[in-house]
């Protein structure tokens, strides 16, 4: 069996959003201190050779804080650093193939945008999905308008596995997510771009 999806919030990395004078590792460690229990390494512009040492450092950090580590797309890197799992996007290997490569003991998350994709991900062996973008956000502007809270409500009401709201998520929007029946979310800038990442992470943990 894969490790339980025992986290309700996870942090997605983007080193370009880290404040000047801070490193990605420093911000992630501050977020872990603030209560983050899962981190997805998502630096899509890095080659495997560049990603591997960063993944190793994040593996050490997450283990020190009893947190999960997910690697975006790169199954080879995930296996090399003994990560807890991977997150797959629209151009990744099929979920069923990833499951065969990773075995039953690691988590697989899948990006989804409508119910059909959630159903397909579930049937292929995913452990959780992200769903979004829920709110407008510059990082997702190229993918069209946000899906909104009603679409999230429908997704959470029909999905047989955890649905993590994604896109424009900030701590002040968590009551809206909860009102829509969503108990899981992920964010990037709300934590990584914060002057105090520990405080920002704690806001998510507290709510």
C-alpha positions in Angstrom: 0.0 0.0 0.0 1.2 3.6 -0.7 1.8 5.9 2.2 -1.4 7.6 3.3 -2.3 11.0 1.9 -2.0 12.2 5.5 -1.6 15.9 4.7 -4.3 18.5 3.9 -1.9 21.1 2.4 1.2 20.8 0.4 3.8 23.3 -0.8 4.8 23.4 -4.5 8.2 24.8 -5.2 9.1 27.6 -7.7 12.5 29.1 -6.9 11.7 32.2 -9.0 9.1 33.3 -6.4 11.6 33.2 -3.5 12.3 36.7 -2.1 15.7 38.2 -2.8 18.4 37.2 -0.4 16.7 33.8 0.4 17.3 30.4 -1.2 14.6 27.9 -2.1 15.9 25.5 0.5 15.7 28.2 3.2 12.1 29.0 2.3 11.1 25.4 2.2 12.7 24.8 5.6 11.0 27.8 7.1 7.7 26.4 5.7 8.4 23.0 7.2 9.0 24.7 10.6 5.6 26.4 10.1 3.8 23.0 9.8 4.0 22.0 6.1 3.9 18.2 5.9 4.4 17.7 2.2 6.5 19.4 -0.5 6.3 18.9 -4.3 9.6 19.7 -6.1 8.5 21.4 -9.3 11.3 23.1 -11.1 10.3 22.2 -14.7 13.2 24.1 -16.4 15.9 22.1 -14.7 17.5 19.0 -16.3 17.6 15.7 -14.4 21.3 16.4 -13.6 20.4 19.8 -12.1 17.3 18.5 -10.3 18.9 15.5 -8.6 21.1 17.4 -6.1 18.2 19.7 -5.2 15.9 16.7 -4.7 18.5 15.1 -2.4 18.7 18.2 -0.3 14.9 18.4 -0.1 14.7 14.7 0.8 17.0 15.4 3.8 14.9 18.4 4.8 11.6 16.7 4.5 12.8 13.7 6.4 14.1 15.8 9.2 10.6 17.3 9.6 8.7 14.1 9.0 7.2 15.5 5.8 6.5 13.9 2.4 8.4 14.7 -0.7 6.9 14.5 -4.1 8.8 15.0 -7.4 7.0 16.6 -10.3 7.0 14.3 -13.3 10.5 12.8 -12.9 10.0 9.2 -11.8 13.7 8.6 -12.2 14.6 11.4 -9.8 11.9 10.3 -7.4 13.3 6.7 -7.3 16.9 8.0 -7.0 16.2 10.0 -3.9 13.7 7.6 -2.4 10.9 10.3 -2.6 7.4 9.5 -1.2 5.9 9.8 -4.7 5.4 11.9 -7.8 3.0 14.3 -9.3 2.0 13.9 -12.9 0.7 16.5 -15.3 -0.9 16.3 -18.7 2.4 15.6 -20.5 3.7 13.0 -18.0 3.8 9.2 -18.4 0.3 7.6 -18.0 -0.6 7.1 -14.4 -0.9 3.3 -14.9 2.7 3.2 -16.2 3.9 5.4 -13.3 2.3 3.0 -10.9 4.1 0.0 -12.5 7.4 1.8 -12.2 7.0 3.1 -8.7 5.3 0.1 -7.2 2.5 0.2 -4.7 4.4 1.9 -1.9 4.7 5.4 -3.3 2.1 8.2 -3.7 0.9 9.4 -7.1 -0.9 12.7 -7.6 -2.4 13.8 -10.9 -3.3 17.2 -12.2 -7.0 17.4 -13.3 -9.3 20.0 -14.6 -12.7 18.2 -14.9 -14.5 15.2 -13.5 -13.6 12.9 -16.4 -9.9 13.4 -15.6 -10.5 12.7 -11.9 -12.3 9.4 -12.8 -9.5 8.4 -15.2 -6.8 9.2 -12.6 -8.7 7.1 -10.0 -9.1 4.1 -12.2 -5.4 4.3 -13.3 -4.2 4.1 -9.7 -3.7 7.7 -8.5 -3.8 8.4 -4.7 -4.9 12.0 -5.0 -5.6 14.7 -7.6 -5.1 18.5 -7.9 -8.0 20.4 -9.4 -7.8 23.9 -10.8 -7.1 26.6 -11.2 -9.8 27.6 -8.8 -9.0 31.3 -8.6 -7.3 33.6 -11.1 -3.5 33.4 -10.9 -0.8 34.6 -13.2 0.9 31.2 -13.3 -2.2 29.6 -14.8 -3.4 32.4 -17.0 -2.4 30.6 -20.2 -4.7 27.7 -19.4 -7.9 29.7 -19.6 -10.3 31.2 -17.0 -10.4 29.8 -13.4 -12.7 26.9 -12.8 -14.3 28.5 -9.7 -15.8 27.3 -6.5 -18.9 25.6 -7.9 -16.7 23.3 -10.1 -14.6 22.6 -7.0 -17.8 21.7 -5.0 -18.8 19.3 -7.8 -15.4 17.7 -8.0 -15.1 17.2 -4.2 -18.6 15.8 -4.0 -18.0 13.2 -6.6 -14.4 12.2 -6.3 -13.5 9.0 -4.4 -10.0 10.3 -3.5 -8.6 13.5 -2.0 -9.0 16.6 -4.2 -6.4 19.4 -3.7 -7.6 22.8 -4.8 -4.9 24.6 -6.7 -4.5 28.0 -8.3 -4.6 31.4 -6.5 -4.8 29.7 -3.1 -4.1 31.8 -0.1 -4.9 31.4 3.6 -7.7 34.0 3.5 -9.5 31.9 0.8 -9.5 28.7 2.9 -13.0 29.4 4.4 -14.4 29.6 0.8 -12.7 26.2 0.0 -14.2 24.6 3.1 -17.6 26.0 2.3 -17.3 24.3 -1.1 -16.6 21.0 0.6 -12.9 21.0 -0.1 -10.5 19.9 2.7 -7.3 19.8 0.7 -5.3 22.5 -1.1 -1.8 23.3 -2.5 0.0 26.6 -3.0 3.2 28.1 -4.3 3.5 31.9 -3.9 1.3 32.3 -0.8 4.2 30.6 1.1 7.3 30.7 -1.0 7.0 34.5 -1.8 6.2 35.4 1.8 8.7 37.5 3.8 8.1 35.1 6.6 7.5 31.6 5.2 7.1 30.1 8.6 4.3 32.4 9.5 2.7 32.0 6.1 2.8 28.2 6.4 1.4 28.4 9.9 -1.7 30.2 8.6 -2.5 27.2 6.4 -1.7 24.7 9.2 -4.0 26.6 11.7 -6.9 26.8 9.3 
